[in-house]
């Protein structure tokens, strides 16, 4: 008998008995609920806009950071996730702390 039977680990090792299936189902439900409660931090896009001159268009900014102009519109309204903010800062030759300062530090 599998020592992990009736657990989620047993399911991962290939056991498909009803107890293992139920344990797996419960684990998936718990992780889904935990993910739904997590609030994703977003950073404002204004510090990035400030790095460009006033005549820069969304296309100019998008070319500089390597994304589509429609993404710039979304970043202006919704902000940027920490992962995207990090990539954008590095593409522009800065560390994210230089652009967002303590706001980036608090969000991580």
N, CA, C and O atoms as CSV, one atom per row, in Angstrom:
chain,resi,resn,atom,element,x,y,z
A,1,UNK,N,N,0.833,-1.186,0.000
A,1,UNK,CA,C,0.000,0.000,0.000
A,1,UNK,C,C,0.879,1.252,0.000
A,1,UNK,O,O,1.924,1.284,0.650
A,2,UNK,N,N,0.461,2.250,-0.711
A,2,UNK,CA,C,1.174,3.519,-0.810
A,2,UNK,C,C,1.103,4.242,0.540
A,2,UNK,O,O,0.008,4.439,1.068
A,3,UNK,N,N,2.252,4.642,1.112
A,3,UNK,CA,C,2.216,5.326,2.416
A,3,UNK,C,C,1.543,6.704,2.337
A,3,UNK,O,O,1.153,7.262,3.363
A,4,UNK,N,N,1.411,7.237,1.153
A,4,UNK,CA,C,0.802,8.542,0.987
A,4,UNK,C,C,-0.673,8.454,0.609
A,4,UNK,O,O,-1.297,9.469,0.303
A,5,UNK,N,N,-1.223,7.261,0.630
A,5,UNK,CA,C,-2.607,7.079,0.212
A,5,UNK,C,C,-3.543,7.923,1.087
A,5,UNK,O,O,-3.311,8.096,2.284
A,6,UNK,N,N,-4.576,8.429,0.479
A,6,UNK,CA,C,-5.580,9.284,1.126
A,6,UNK,C,C,-5.032,10.685,1.401
A,6,UNK,O,O,-5.545,11.399,2.263
A,7,UNK,N,N,-3.987,11.076,0.665
A,7,UNK,CA,C,-3.438,12.432,0.784
A,7,UNK,C,C,-3.264,13.011,-0.619
A,7,UNK,O,O,-3.344,12.299,-1.620
A,8,UNK,N,N,-3.028,14.299,-0.661
A,8,UNK,CA,C,-2.798,14.937,-1.948
A,8,UNK,C,C,-1.493,14.437,-2.575
A,8,UNK,O,O,-1.383,14.327,-3.796
A,9,UNK,N,N,-0.529,14.144,-1.743
A,9,UNK,CA,C,0.737,13.607,-2.238
A,9,UNK,C,C,0.510,12.257,-2.918
A,9,UNK,O,O,1.118,11.968,-3.948
A,10,UNK,N,N,-0.362,11.435,-2.343
A,10,UNK,CA,C,-0.688,10.155,-2.963
A,10,UNK,C,C,-1.254,10.350,-4.363
A,10,UNK,O,O,-0.918,9.605,-5.284
A,11,UNK,N,N,-2.103,11.344,-4.519
A,11,UNK,CA,C,-2.666,11.640,-5.834
A,11,UNK,C,C,-1.567,12.036,-6.805
A,11,UNK,O,O,-1.568,11.604,-7.957
A,12,UNK,N,N,-0.620,12.865,-6.340
A,12,UNK,CA,C,0.486,13.277,-7.198
A,12,UNK,C,C,1.357,12.104,-7.614
A,12,UNK,O,O,1.934,12.108,-8.702
A,13,UNK,N,N,1.454,11.077,-6.730
A,13,UNK,CA,C,2.240,9.888,-7.059
A,13,UNK,C,C,1.462,8.892,-7.913
A,13,UNK,O,O,1.979,7.823,-8.237
A,14,UNK,N,N,0.224,9.228,-8.283
A,14,UNK,CA,C,-0.497,8.385,-9.223
A,14,UNK,C,C,-1.653,7.595,-8.653
A,14,UNK,O,O,-2.363,6.931,-9.409
A,15,UNK,N,N,-1.869,7.639,-7.348
A,15,UNK,CA,C,-2.987,6.903,-6.762
A,15,UNK,C,C,-4.294,7.626,-7.119
A,15,UNK,O,O,-4.399,8.843,-6.962
A,16,UNK,N,N,-5.268,6.882,-7.589
A,16,UNK,CA,C,-6.536,7.486,-7.982
A,16,UNK,C,C,-7.704,6.903,-7.183
A,16,UNK,O,O,-8.831,6.832,-7.673
A,17,UNK,N,N,-7.419,6.490,-5.955
A,17,UNK,CA,C,-8.514,6.018,-5.107
A,17,UNK,C,C,-9.388,7.211,-4.733
A,17,UNK,O,O,-8.976,8.358,-4.902
A,18,UNK,N,N,-10.558,6.955,-4.240
A,18,UNK,CA,C,-11.498,8.046,-3.954
A,18,UNK,C,C,-10.963,8.990,-2.876
A,18,UNK,O,O,-11.209,10.195,-2.940
A,19,UNK,N,N,-10.233,8.462,-1.884
A,19,UNK,CA,C,-9.687,9.327,-0.825
A,19,UNK,C,C,-8.628,10.278,-1.382
A,19,UNK,O,O,-8.593,11.455,-1.024
A,20,UNK,N,N,-7.768,9.763,-2.257
A,20,UNK,CA,C,-6.734,10.616,-2.859
A,20,UNK,C,C,-7.358,11.661,-3.774
A,20,UNK,O,O,-6.923,12.812,-3.791
A,21,UNK,N,N,-8.376,11.265,-4.534
A,21,UNK,CA,C,-9.061,12.229,-5.402
A,21,UNK,C,C,-9.695,13.333,-4.572
A,21,UNK,O,O,-9.622,14.506,-4.939
A,22,UNK,N,N,-10.317,12.967,-3.454
A,22,UNK,CA,C,-10.949,13.967,-2.592
A,22,UNK,C,C,-9.901,14.900,-1.970
A,22,UNK,O,O,-10.115,16.110,-1.894
A,23,UNK,N,N,-8.770,14.338,-1.526
A,23,UNK,CA,C,-7.699,15.155,-0.939
A,23,UNK,C,C,-7.163,16.137,-1.973
A,23,UNK,O,O,-6.915,17.302,-1.664
A,24,UNK,N,N,-6.987,15.658,-3.204
A,24,UNK,CA,C,-6.509,16.535,-4.273
A,24,UNK,C,C,-7.518,17.647,-4.554
A,24,UNK,O,O,-7.142,18.811,-4.693
A,25,UNK,N,N,-8.776,17.292,-4.635
A,25,UNK,CA,C,-9.828,18.274,-4.885
A,25,UNK,C,C,-9.867,19.340,-3.784
A,25,UNK,O,O,-10.002,20.531,-4.068
A,26,UNK,N,N,-9.750,18.905,-2.535
A,26,UNK,CA,C,-9.735,19.857,-1.414
A,26,UNK,C,C,-8.529,20.789,-1.490
A,26,UNK,O,O,-8.647,21.986,-1.232
A,27,UNK,N,N,-7.373,20.236,-1.844
A,27,UNK,CA,C,-6.168,21.053,-1.963
A,27,UNK,C,C,-6.289,22.096,-3.063
A,27,UNK,O,O,-5.881,23.244,-2.886
A,28,UNK,N,N,-6.851,21.696,-4.200
A,28,UNK,CA,C,-7.042,22.637,-5.303
A,28,UNK,C,C,-7.994,23.747,-4.881
A,28,UNK,O,O,-7.756,24.917,-5.181
A,29,UNK,N,N,-9.064,23.392,-4.191
A,29,UNK,CA,C,-10.027,24.402,-3.724
A,29,UNK,C,C,-9.380,25.395,-2.773
A,29,UNK,O,O,-9.610,26.600,-2.878
A,30,UNK,N,N,-8.572,24.895,-1.844
A,30,UNK,CA,C,-7.900,25.786,-0.885
A,30,UNK,C,C,-6.952,26.745,-1.589
A,30,UNK,O,O,-6.914,27.933,-1.268
A,31,UNK,N,N,-6.179,26.230,-2.557
A,31,UNK,CA,C,-5.239,27.098,-3.277
A,31,UNK,C,C,-5.977,28.133,-4.108
A,31,UNK,O,O,-5.536,29.279,-4.199
A,32,UNK,N,N,-7.084,27.751,-4.711
A,32,UNK,CA,C,-7.871,28.687,-5.512
A,32,UNK,C,C,-8.422,29.802,-4.627
A,32,UNK,O,O,-8.364,30.973,-5.003
A,33,UNK,N,N,-8.947,29.456,-3.472
A,33,UNK,CA,C,-9.473,30.460,-2.557
A,33,UNK,C,C,-8.372,31.398,-2.070
A,33,UNK,O,O,-8.594,32.603,-1.942
A,34,UNK,N,N,-7.194,30.855,-1.800
A,34,UNK,CA,C,-6.075,31.669,-1.343
A,34,UNK,C,C,-5.655,32.663,-2.422
A,34,UNK,O,O,-5.358,33.821,-2.128
A,35,UNK,N,N,-5.632,32.196,-3.690
A,35,UNK,CA,C,-5.262,33.070,-4.807
A,35,UNK,C,C,-6.271,34.190,-4.984
A,35,UNK,O,O,-5.893,35.321,-5.290
A,36,UNK,N,N,-7.542,33.894,-4.798
A,36,UNK,CA,C,-8.576,34.912,-4.970
A,36,UNK,C,C,-8.464,35.999,-3.914
A,36,UNK,O,O,-8.814,37.150,-4.175
A,37,UNK,N,N,-7.979,35.652,-2.724
A,37,UNK,CA,C,-7.848,36.641,-1.651
A,37,UNK,C,C,-6.632,37.537,-1.827
A,37,UNK,O,O,-6.586,38.639,-1.279
A,38,UNK,N,N,-5.648,37.071,-2.588
A,38,UNK,CA,C,-4.415,37.822,-2.773
A,38,UNK,C,C,-4.668,39.045,-3.648
A,38,UNK,O,O,-5.194,38.932,-4.755
A,39,UNK,N,N,-4.288,40.213,-3.139
A,39,UNK,CA,C,-4.413,41.446,-3.900
A,39,UNK,C,C,-3.086,41.678,-4.613
A,39,UNK,O,O,-2.032,41.736,-3.978
A,40,UNK,N,N,-3.144,41.809,-5.915
A,40,UNK,CA,C,-1.926,42.010,-6.679
A,40,UNK,C,C,-1.557,43.485,-6.672
A,40,UNK,O,O,-2.357,44.351,-7.026
A,41,UNK,N,N,-0.342,43.741,-6.265
A,41,UNK,CA,C,0.159,45.106,-6.216
A,41,UNK,C,C,0.403,45.632,-7.624
A,41,UNK,O,O,0.875,44.900,-8.494
A,42,UNK,N,N,0.086,46.883,-7.839
A,42,UNK,CA,C,0.330,47.521,-9.120
A,42,UNK,C,C,1.052,48.838,-8.855
A,42,UNK,O,O,0.778,49.531,-7.875
A,43,UNK,N,N,1.964,49.161,-9.735
A,43,UNK,CA,C,2.716,50.404,-9.629
A,43,UNK,C,C,2.221,51.383,-10.679
A,43,UNK,O,O,1.848,50.972,-11.778
A,44,UNK,N,N,2.211,52.672,-10.360
A,44,UNK,CA,C,1.732,53.665,-11.322
A,44,UNK,C,C,2.686,53.802,-12.504
A,44,UNK,O,O,3.883,53.538,-12.392
A,45,UNK,N,N,2.136,54.218,-13.625
A,45,UNK,CA,C,2.919,54.363,-14.850
A,45,UNK,C,C,3.495,55.773,-14.994
A,45,UNK,O,O,4.360,56.001,-15.839
A,46,UNK,N,N,3.031,56.708,-14.189
A,46,UNK,CA,C,3.473,58.103,-14.312
A,46,UNK,C,C,4.988,58.285,-14.221
A,46,UNK,O,O,5.534,59.082,-14.984
A,47,UNK,N,N,5.703,57.581,-13.317
A,47,UNK,CA,C,7.165,57.762,-13.300
A,47,UNK,C,C,7.845,57.369,-14.611
A,47,UNK,O,O,8.883,57.932,-14.961
A,48,UNK,N,N,7.270,56.408,-15.337
A,48,UNK,CA,C,7.832,56.029,-16.634
A,48,UNK,C,C,7.570,57.140,-17.640
A,48,UNK,O,O,8.455,57.496,-18.418
A,49,UNK,N,N,6.365,57.686,-17.629
A,49,UNK,CA,C,6.017,58.771,-18.548
A,49,UNK,C,C,6.931,59.973,-18.312
A,49,UNK,O,O,7.311,60.665,-19.256
A,50,UNK,N,N,7.281,60.216,-17.053
A,50,UNK,CA,C,8.137,61.350,-16.720
A,50,UNK,C,C,9.542,61.221,-17.316
A,50,UNK,O,O,10.246,62.219,-17.463
A,51,UNK,N,N,9.949,60.003,-17.656
A,51,UNK,CA,C,11.271,59.809,-18.258
A,51,UNK,C,C,11.315,60.231,-19.724
A,51,UNK,O,O,12.394,60.406,-20.289
A,52,UNK,N,N,10.157,60.394,-20.332
A,52,UNK,CA,C,10.070,60.784,-21.739
A,52,UNK,C,C,9.665,62.249,-21.842
A,52,UNK,O,O,9.122,62.822,-20.897
A,53,UNK,N,N,9.937,62.850,-23.006
A,53,UNK,CA,C,9.544,64.248,-23.187
A,53,UNK,C,C,8.031,64.340,-23.414
A,53,UNK,O,O,7.365,63.331,-23.642
A,54,UNK,N,N,7.508,65.554,-23.348
A,54,UNK,CA,C,6.064,65.771,-23.436
A,54,UNK,C,C,5.475,65.390,-24.789
A,54,UNK,O,O,4.278,65.120,-24.888
A,55,UNK,N,N,6.291,65.366,-25.816
A,55,UNK,CA,C,5.784,65.081,-27.160
A,55,UNK,C,C,5.826,63.596,-27.517
A,55,UNK,O,O,5.478,63.224,-28.638
A,56,UNK,N,N,6.247,62.744,-26.581
A,56,UNK,CA,C,6.311,61.301,-26.851
A,56,UNK,C,C,4.905,60.722,-26.911
A,56,UNK,O,O,4.064,61.004,-26.058
A,57,UNK,N,N,4.670,59.918,-27.919
A,57,UNK,CA,C,3.367,59.268,-28.064
A,57,UNK,C,C,3.418,57.884,-27.418
A,57,UNK,O,O,4.478,57.415,-27.003
A,58,UNK,N,N,2.263,57.246,-27.343
A,58,UNK,CA,C,2.217,55.882,-26.820
A,58,UNK,C,C,3.103,54.947,-27.647
A,58,UNK,O,O,3.733,54.038,-27.107
A,59,UNK,N,N,3.144,55.180,-28.954
A,59,UNK,CA,C,3.979,54.345,-29.823
A,59,UNK,C,C,5.463,54.529,-29.512
A,59,UNK,O,O,6.226,53.563,-29.506
A,60,UNK,N,N,5.864,55.770,-29.255
A,60,UNK,CA,C,7.269,56.034,-28.915
A,60,UNK,C,C,7.654,55.324,-27.619
A,60,UNK,O,O,8.708,54.694,-27.531
A,61,UNK,N,N,6.800,55.433,-26.637
A,61,UNK,CA,C,7.071,54.802,-25.339
A,61,UNK,C,C,7.071,53.283,-25.494
A,61,UNK,O,O,7.926,52.594,-24.936
A,62,UNK,N,N,6.102,52.766,-26.259
A,62,UNK,CA,C,6.020,51.316,-26.476
A,62,UNK,C,C,7.271,50.790,-27.172
A,62,UNK,O,O,7.771,49.723,-26.817
A,63,UNK,N,N,7.778,51.520,-28.152
A,63,UNK,CA,C,9.004,51.110,-28.840
A,63,UNK,C,C,10.183,51.076,-27.871
A,63,UNK,O,O,11.021,50.176,-27.934
A,64,UNK,N,N,10.242,52.049,-26.987
A,64,UNK,CA,C,11.360,52.134,-26.056
A,64,UNK,C,C,11.341,50.998,-25.029
A,64,UNK,O,O,12.397,50.504,-24.635
A,65,UNK,N,N,10.154,50.585,-24.595
A,65,UNK,CA,C,10.099,49.541,-23.571
A,65,UNK,C,C,9.785,48.164,-24.143
A,65,UNK,O,O,9.759,47.178,-23.406
A,66,UNK,N,N,9.547,48.089,-25.454
A,66,UNK,CA,C,9.361,46.803,-26.102
A,66,UNK,C,C,8.007,46.165,-25.891
A,66,UNK,O,O,7.921,44.976,-25.581
A,67,UNK,N,N,6.947,46.936,-26.055
A,67,UNK,CA,C,5.604,46.369,-25.943
A,67,UNK,C,C,4.702,46.999,-26.999
A,67,UNK,O,O,5.154,47.833,-27.783
A,68,UNK,N,N,3.465,46.616,-27.023
A,68,UNK,CA,C,2.493,47.136,-27.980
A,68,UNK,C,C,1.897,48.440,-27.439
A,68,UNK,O,O,1.723,48.566,-26.227
A,69,UNK,N,N,1.578,49.415,-28.303
A,69,UNK,CA,C,0.994,50.675,-27.825
A,69,UNK,C,C,-0.293,50.499,-27.010
A,69,UNK,O,O,-0.582,51.315,-26.135
A,70,UNK,N,N,-1.062,49.452,-27.285
A,70,UNK,CA,C,-2.271,49.239,-26.489
A,70,UNK,C,C,-1.931,48.891,-25.041
A,70,UNK,O,O,-2.716,49.167,-24.133
A,71,UNK,N,N,-0.760,48.286,-24.824
A,71,UNK,CA,C,-0.327,47.990,-23.453
A,71,UNK,C,C,-0.053,49.288,-22.695
A,71,UNK,O,O,-0.295,49.365,-21.491
A,72,UNK,N,N,0.447,50.298,-23.390
A,72,UNK,CA,C,0.709,51.590,-22.745
A,72,UNK,C,C,-0.597,52.191,-22.245
A,72,UNK,O,O,-0.656,52.725,-21.137
A,73,UNK,N,N,-1.635,52.104,-23.055
A,73,UNK,CA,C,-2.948,52.616,-22.624
A,73,UNK,C,C,-3.410,51.900,-21.363
A,73,UNK,O,O,-3.921,52.532,-20.439
A,74,UNK,N,N,-3.232,50.593,-21.323
A,74,UNK,CA,C,-3.636,49.806,-20.154
A,74,UNK,C,C,-2.797,50.182,-18.932
A,74,UNK,O,O,-3.336,50.323,-17.834
A,75,UNK,N,N,-1.490,50.345,-19.110
A,75,UNK,CA,C,-0.623,50.711,-17.990
A,75,UNK,C,C,-0.995,52.085,-17.441
A,75,UNK,O,O,-0.929,52.306,-16.232
A,76,UNK,N,N,-1.385,53.007,-18.318
A,76,UNK,CA,C,-1.770,54.343,-17.865
A,76,UNK,C,C,-3.001,54.291,-16.971
A,76,UNK,O,O,-3.098,55.054,-16.010
A,77,UNK,N,N,-3.944,53.402,-17.275
A,77,UNK,CA,C,-5.182,53.344,-16.495
A,77,UNK,C,C,-5.079,52.401,-15.302
A,77,UNK,O,O,-5.563,52.727,-14.218
A,78,UNK,N,N,-4.458,51.239,-15.482
A,78,UNK,CA,C,-4.435,50.219,-14.435
A,78,UNK,C,C,-3.134,50.159,-13.650
A,78,UNK,O,O,-3.097,49.558,-12.576
A,79,UNK,N,N,-2.078,50.759,-14.152
A,79,UNK,CA,C,-0.768,50.598,-13.550
A,79,UNK,C,C,-0.102,49.334,-14.079
A,79,UNK,O,O,-0.616,48.692,-14.995
A,80,UNK,N,N,1.029,48.983,-13.505
A,80,UNK,CA,C,1.787,47.815,-13.963
A,80,UNK,C,C,2.006,46.849,-12.816
A,80,UNK,O,O,2.174,47.257,-11.666
A,81,UNK,N,N,2.002,45.566,-13.138
A,81,UNK,CA,C,2.335,44.563,-12.133
A,81,UNK,C,C,3.819,44.707,-11.794
A,81,UNK,O,O,4.571,45.351,-12.526
A,82,UNK,N,N,4.225,44.113,-10.698
A,82,UNK,CA,C,5.626,44.219,-10.283
A,82,UNK,C,C,6.565,43.587,-11.303
A,82,UNK,O,O,7.651,44.109,-11.555
A,83,UNK,N,N,6.157,42.471,-11.889
A,83,UNK,CA,C,7.003,41.813,-12.887
A,83,UNK,C,C,7.213,42.700,-14.109
A,83,UNK,O,O,8.334,42.857,-14.593
A,84,UNK,N,N,6.135,43.269,-14.592
A,84,UNK,CA,C,6.233,44.130,-15.778
A,84,UNK,C,C,7.023,45.391,-15.446
A,84,UNK,O,O,7.852,45.832,-16.243
A,85,UNK,N,N,6.773,45.974,-14.276
A,85,UNK,CA,C,7.507,47.175,-13.874
A,85,UNK,C,C,9.004,46.899,-13.825
A,85,UNK,O,O,9.807,47.730,-14.249
A,86,UNK,N,N,9.376,45.743,-13.312
A,86,UNK,CA,C,10.783,45.376,-13.237
A,86,UNK,C,C,11.387,45.262,-14.633
A,86,UNK,O,O,12.473,45.784,-14.885
A,87,UNK,N,N,10.685,44.581,-15.542
A,87,UNK,CA,C,11.191,44.428,-16.911
A,87,UNK,C,C,11.297,45.764,-17.628
A,87,UNK,O,O,12.272,46.017,-18.335
A,88,UNK,N,N,10.288,46.629,-17.447
A,88,UNK,CA,C,10.292,47.932,-18.112
A,88,UNK,C,C,11.457,48.783,-17.609
A,88,UNK,O,O,12.158,49.409,-18.403
A,89,UNK,N,N,11.662,48.806,-16.304
A,89,UNK,CA,C,12.756,49.597,-15.744
A,89,UNK,C,C,14.105,49.123,-16.274
A,89,UNK,O,O,14.963,49.934,-16.622
A,90,UNK,N,N,14.283,47.829,-16.333
A,90,UNK,CA,C,15.558,47.291,-16.811
A,90,UNK,C,C,15.758,47.597,-18.290
A,90,UNK,O,O,16.872,47.910,-18.709
A,91,UNK,N,N,14.688,47.513,-19.090
A,91,UNK,CA,C,14.809,47.844,-20.515
A,91,UNK,C,C,15.195,49.300,-20.728
A,91,UNK,O,O,15.851,49.647,-21.711
A,92,UNK,N,N,14.776,50.153,-19.784
A,92,UNK,CA,C,15.120,51.574,-19.888
A,92,UNK,C,C,16.481,51.884,-19.254
A,92,UNK,O,O,16.945,53.023,-19.301
A,93,UNK,N,N,17.116,50.871,-18.664
A,93,UNK,CA,C,18.449,51.058,-18.093
A,93,UNK,C,C,18.450,51.517,-16.651
A,93,UNK,O,O,19.441,52.084,-16.191
A,94,UNK,N,N,17.373,51.288,-15.928
A,94,UNK,CA,C,17.277,51.692,-14.533
A,94,UNK,C,C,16.936,50.494,-13.663
A,94,UNK,O,O,16.433,49.478,-14.144
A,95,UNK,N,N,17.216,50.629,-12.383
A,95,UNK,CA,C,16.709,49.672,-11.404
A,95,UNK,C,C,15.333,50.171,-10.985
A,95,UNK,O,O,15.137,51.382,-10.886
A,96,UNK,N,N,14.381,49.291,-10.737
A,96,UNK,CA,C,13.032,49.743,-10.355
A,96,UNK,C,C,13.019,50.664,-9.134
A,96,UNK,O,O,12.160,51.540,-9.035
A,97,UNK,N,N,13.948,50.479,-8.215
A,97,UNK,CA,C,13.990,51.360,-7.038
A,97,UNK,C,C,14.334,52.797,-7.422
A,97,UNK,O,O,13.929,53.738,-6.739
A,98,UNK,N,N,15.074,52.967,-8.505
A,98,UNK,CA,C,15.415,54.318,-8.957
A,98,UNK,C,C,14.161,55.013,-9.486
A,98,UNK,O,O,13.999,56.219,-9.297
A,99,UNK,N,N,13.286,54.277,-10.136
A,99,UNK,CA,C,12.088,54.873,-10.731
A,99,UNK,C,C,10.981,55.060,-9.704
A,99,UNK,O,O,10.395,56.139,-9.612
A,100,UNK,N,N,10.686,54.002,-8.919
A,100,UNK,CA,C,9.555,54.068,-7.994
A,100,UNK,C,C,9.954,54.292,-6.543
A,100,UNK,O,O,9.094,54.585,-5.713
A,101,UNK,N,N,11.215,54.164,-6.222
A,101,UNK,CA,C,11.683,54.396,-4.869
A,101,UNK,C,C,11.045,53.447,-3.858
A,101,UNK,O,O,10.907,52.250,-4.110
A,102,UNK,N,N,10.666,53.992,-2.731
A,102,UNK,CA,C,10.133,53.162,-1.646
A,102,UNK,C,C,8.790,52.517,-2.022
A,102,UNK,O,O,8.400,51.507,-1.436
A,103,UNK,N,N,8.097,53.093,-2.982
A,103,UNK,CA,C,6.826,52.505,-3.419
A,103,UNK,C,C,7.052,51.100,-3.991
A,103,UNK,O,O,6.246,50.200,-3.759
A,104,UNK,N,N,8.138,50.914,-4.731
A,104,UNK,CA,C,8.463,49.593,-5.264
A,104,UNK,C,C,8.863,48.664,-4.124
A,104,UNK,O,O,8.459,47.501,-4.100
A,105,UNK,N,N,9.642,49.163,-3.194
A,105,UNK,CA,C,10.110,48.350,-2.078
A,105,UNK,C,C,8.940,47.855,-1.234
A,105,UNK,O,O,8.927,46.697,-0.816
A,106,UNK,N,N,7.965,48.713,-0.979
A,106,UNK,CA,C,6.805,48.323,-0.181
A,106,UNK,C,C,5.936,47.304,-0.902
A,106,UNK,O,O,5.317,46.451,-0.266
A,107,UNK,N,N,5.887,47.388,-2.227
A,107,UNK,CA,C,5.023,46.506,-3.009
A,107,UNK,C,C,5.590,45.098,-3.103
A,107,UNK,O,O,4.838,44.155,-3.346
A,108,UNK,N,N,6.902,44.929,-2.916
A,108,UNK,CA,C,7.495,43.593,-3.061
A,108,UNK,C,C,7.376,42.783,-1.818
A,108,UNK,O,O,7.826,41.638,-1.783
